[in-house]
C-alpha cells in the first residue's frame, strides 16, 4: 500500500472514495502496469529505463492517457518478468 493511501486511511478512516472510471481497456492495462511495477519495487523511471522509453510514457500509460502499441506492452511485460497475453 502506498504511503499516501496509508496516510489517507489514518486521517480519513470512515471516508469512501468512489472510483468513477469507466474501466476501459486502457484503464485496466494502466491498473495492471501500476500493480506490477509496485510489486517489483520499481519507480516509473526505473521501468522506463528497463523498457528503453521515456518516463513520461510510463506516466501516460499508468494514467490511461496513452494508446500503447502491442510492442510497448511487450517491452513492459519483459521488463517486469511477465508474459503479455492478449485474449
Secondary structure by P-SEA (a helix, b strand, c coil): ccaaaaaaaaacccbbbbccccccaaaaaaaaaaaaaaaacccaaaaaaaacccaaaaaaaaaccccccaaaaaaaaaaacbbbbcc
